[in-house]
Amino acid sequence: MGGRALPVPGANVKRMQRIAVVPGSFDPVTLGHLDVIERAAGLFDQLHVLVVHNPAKSALLPLVERVALIQQAVRESGLPDTITVASWSVGLLVDYCTDVGASVLVKGIRSQVDVAYETPMAIVNRNLAGVETVFMLPDPAHAHVSSSLVRQVAALGGDVSPYVPPAVASFLQGSKV
């Protein structure tokens, strides 16, 4: 069957970049956080890990230190260079999403308590800016770990290395939380 090749529909159409944001206080970043970041990076063209200021929480680490530790953990884990680590402390989370062209928020959830807490925010974010929220379950090996648990163990002199990236363990041991 000789002849001309038929054009493939959409062959010359550029696909829009899929950009997502993984927000959190990351105080400190845990192996559970890194698991969600790694899996989300595989689903999106660009991923922004956004350290946010939560006025309802009293932070252990300054925003700048949290950003630096996540950057180091991402680098040491060999995660793709499509990951940007930034911070946001003024305005709505969806404002950041709009600024970077993200249409999706990725939230790691460990339990029904997390779902109940995150669902109203997901609905409001969609209503405010059309930003959808994707919930990701953690690897079961990390489902019990939270930043607050890590802070408690570190404050009492316990070994946090099974729960956090090496850079965070070193930092916490050196700072005598």
Helices and strands as residue ranges (DSSP letters): E 19-24, H 31-41, E 46-52, H 63-76, E 83-88, H 93-100, E 104-108, H 112-129, E 132-136, G 140-142, H 147-155, H 166-175
